[in-house]
């Protein structure tokens, strides 16, 4: 990065806007990791990658590795394991994956790789919006309904 305020502002804004588009879809679908969470992840990832770039450090790979590790912990917190009526369910995997890809989009925005930002954002939005009804259709029509797991003997 050249240290130019306008260039830095553009990169951070693109990270926030791209992340916001993804977060808007999650918010619209009532997911806990919504608009603001995604925007913060995108901006945070962009800022973290900008640290070595802004200090003239040629290798930003350590920052990328740190963001990838940190976002893993955040995503793990978004995944919930539910047991209801004897059936186990895992919820939040799609939101966690969208947070993960949002961090990646923020990182590529920080280094000014605009085509990756555009392709990543459009690809993510297509997957989240277009594939949702396709997934529901496939699950409803092609997969057998799982049988409930009986409760443990002490609850009977």
Long-range contacts (C-beta under 8 A, 24 or more apart in sequence): 1-50, 1-53, 1-54, 1-112, 3-54, 7-112, 8-50, 8-54, 11-46, 11-50, 11-109, 11-110, 11-111, 11-112, 12-43, 12-46, 12-47, 12-50, 12-109, 12-110, 14-109, 14-114, 14-117, 15-42, 15-43, 15-45, 15-46, 15-105, 15-106, 15-109, 15-110, 15-117, 16-42, 16-43, 16-46, 18-42, 18-102, 18-105, 18-106, 18-109, 18-117, 18-120, 18-121, 19-43, 19-102, 19-105, 19-106, 21-121, 21-125, 22-98, 22-101, 22-102, 22-105, 22-121, 22-124, 22-125, 22-128, 23-98, 23-102, 25-98, 25-125, 25-128, 25-129, 26-95, 26-98, 26-128, 29-132, 31-92, 31-94, 31-95, 32-78, 32-92, 32-95, 33-78, 33-92, 33-95, 33-96, 33-98, 33-99, 37-99, 38-98, 38-99, 38-102, 41-71, 41-74, 41-99, 41-102, 41-103, 41-106, 42-102, 42-103, 42-105, 42-106, 42-109, 43-106, 44-103, 44-106, 45-71, 45-102, 45-103, 45-104, 45-105, 45-106, 45-107, 45-110, 46-106, 46-107, 46-109, 46-110, 47-110, 48-107, 48-110, 49-106, 49-107, 49-110, 49-111, 50-110, 53-110, 53-111, 60-111, 64-107, 67-103, 67-107, 68-103, 71-99, 71-100, 71-103, 72-100, 74-99, 75-99, 75-100, 85-148, 86-148, 86-149, 86-150, 86-151, 87-146, 87-148, 87-149, 88-149, 94-128, 98-124, 98-128
